[in-house]
Amino acid sequence: MANASFEVLEEGQVTAPKGFRAGGLHCGLKKTERHDLGVILCEVPASAAAVYTTNLFQAAPLKITRESLAQGGTLRAVVVNSGNANACTGQQGEEDARKMRSAMAAALGVSEHEVAVGSTGVIGELLPMEKVLNGIERLPAVISPNGSDDFCQAILTTDLVKKTASSKVLVDGKEVIISGAAKGSGMIHPNMATMLGFMTTDAQIESSVLQSLLREVTNVTFNMITVDGDTSTNDMLVAMASGLAGNNPLTPQHPDWQAFADAFRYVAEVLAKAIARDGEGATKLVEVRVTGAPTTDGARAIAKTIMGSSLVKTALFGADANWGRIIACVGRAGVQVSTEKVDIAVGDFKVLEQSAPVPFDDDAACEYLKVADLVHIQVDLNDGPGSAVAWGCDLTYEYVRINAAYRT
Amino acid sequence: MANASFEVLEEGQVTAPKGFRAGGLHCGLKKTERHDLGVILCEVPASAAAVYTTNLFQAAPLKITRESLAQGGTLRAVVVNSGNANACTGQQGEEDARKMRSAMAAALGVSEHEVAVGSTGVIGELLPMEKVLNGIERLPAVISPNGSDDFCQAILTTDLVKKTASSKVLVDGKEVIISGAAKGSGMIHPNMATMLGFMTTDAQIESSVLQSLLREVTNVTFNMITVDGDTSTNDMLVAMASGLAGNNPLTPQHPDWQAFADAFRYVAEVLAKAIARDGEGATKLVEVRVTGAPTTDGARAIAKTIMGSSLVKTALFGADANWGRIIACVGRAGVQVSTEKVDIAVGDFKVLEQSAPVPFDDDAACEYLKVADLVHIQVDLNDGPGSAVAWGCDLTYEYVRINAAYRT
């Protein structure tokens, strides 16, 4: 979806927007010597926004981050650990998250309410606070303009690759950079996947405007990916805007708003797709596009039902253009659609037209599914203006292996 | 749930209730010489009831069966084929299902509206009607009081075992027998799982009363199992009551109603659990019991969310008492519950109490999960009177293998 209104930057450094530095180190939460504690620092108070998991059992750091943001809407830093989710840890967990925040604030010389906290890893175990606090004390020394990679390493669990993206857009003739980093599904002990995302920009934009944009963009990017249908207790996406690009404050009325919003969405979409592609055990990224639905919500529900179906996902792993499983998802998604007008295509292969099977070259379709790195599924309901896109991955032996491994 | 009010019969023959005969044969829909066409016949018009899939794309046979039942509420016969679902086959499929019905009616000398039709197998392919009609002509000759096994074989696809159950209960001092047969998740080509169920009884009970009971019982049995979260286009459960036991008509006011309803539910529950246990690739049956929910519907939603979670199911395959995944399901089930009062037990191991982790013997719990043939998960929300039980199975390499196999 890159287009002429903005530019894509090759290296997705969260420190690329003016005002941001970052760092990461190993404090002892991961067994091996990999980074497990990281921080993004903004040299000025950044307008900030965040969205959180809808799971009722929200982990302690999310509560503390909410408190921070409620107190003024600006952030100077976000500190994140991997290796322990600090979830389902009760009162002690909340105190620990609060201690992480106050220690980070003290170490950086900023106010507590200007620090956000994130965690990912095993559930139900208390944080080894001595290690964490010792690490936080050492963090300021490793913060640098080149610290993006260290930060990105620190937020990973068993993700196979780092996930970053950057875009550049002109606002009032000033160069504005938008960057992001995310982690997806992985674990140290077998545990639930957690999605954490961090976006930085040097645009000048008020916290409330950033919050609206973040929510809107999340709905069509991060909220449209599914790896296994489970919603983590720790999912969180935080955005920070330093304002140092020097543009006039961005609002939907600003002449460059659409270009900025597109560039912002681009970064979020790249990160979301990267998470889906790196889903546990995945061999391919899958994009499901639903058009012609009665409503946008209906299109979203159908796209996510298809992308979440174990039967569809195993068929894709097996390179099987099994449209019967796809149409069955359309029928059980809880959306009233005409059952007589459905078109389905897998890649360039039309397999169903007006709800009737279309003869297609099964071998060629199988070959497409085998070699395609990005598989396209298109469903046109021919029943209204609603459309949506969802992303996910196939369901493989490796997924079972990863998630069935004994916790030892 | 067997209890003193009724007796369990060892052999679950659908022909055990007075008035029923059955049969099955190979007509050529399955590639190997296994039965693929079967019939249950009642010597008198049987009060009948049925429930159908909620999938919008209902297969043709379901539509024809609906039509039959709408015309008087009695059935003499139900004819079923495996190997082809006759789903997503458009107008031709509907005509084919109608032809199956009229041919079966003619062959048995009964009215068309006294015949129900069921199909299971691959989606989107037209029935080879010559084979089917030829088989239907030969069916009457194989119908016998001992034909239950042949019928049960005929409805299977890749199910590993036949699924039958019978119970006996006294109504007005008369012996009433209730029997059932079902098929679960399996396929010929890789395709979606289909649940078909057939229940027979010699009780005297009106069609409308039987329908209410069937719906009520389905809600706590067949509708509480999940293998992969996908809802087939062909699911159907048909019940037939010959009335030949000679009891007074059964209604909820009848003094023996509860005993009959319990015996009826017993058969449905055994079949439902058998389907879950024989889920594709399953190594164990899992029972999730949720208590203390604000409402019954809430308990049902939570129980099914836990049982449907790929992360919970892979953990069970891996013999991992990973309660973090269970509580995350509670939190994402869409039910408002208190997050502070949750108790969770895996087998006899208490792992969470009042939402706080309880130290437990991890090795012993792992051993329990490894050897248990039926795994119990209990979740008490301590937040109301609602309770529910769901059944399912683990998610294994074999599930992926079965469903990823190329369609060749």
Interface residues (C-beta under 8 A of the other chain):
Chain A: T54 N55 L56 F57 A85 A87 C88 T89 G90 V122 I123 G124 E125 P190 N191 M192 A193 D228 G229 D230 T231 S232 T233 G308 S309 S310 L311 T314 A315 F317 G318 A319 D320 N322 W323 G324 R325 I327 A328 C329 V330 G331 R332 Q336 V337 T339 L352 S355 A356 P357 D362 C366 L395 T396 Y397 Y399 V400 R401 N403 A404 A405 Y406 R407
Chain B: T54 N55 L56 F57 A87 C88 T89 G90 V122 I123 G124 E125 P190 N191 M192 A193 D228 G229 D230 T231 S232 T233 G308 S309 S310 L311 T314 A315 F317 G318 A319 D320 N322 W323 G324 R325 I327 A328 C329 V330 G331 R332 Q336 V337 T339 L352 S355 A356 P357 D362 C366 L395 T396 Y397 Y399 V400 R401 N403 A404 A405 Y406 R407
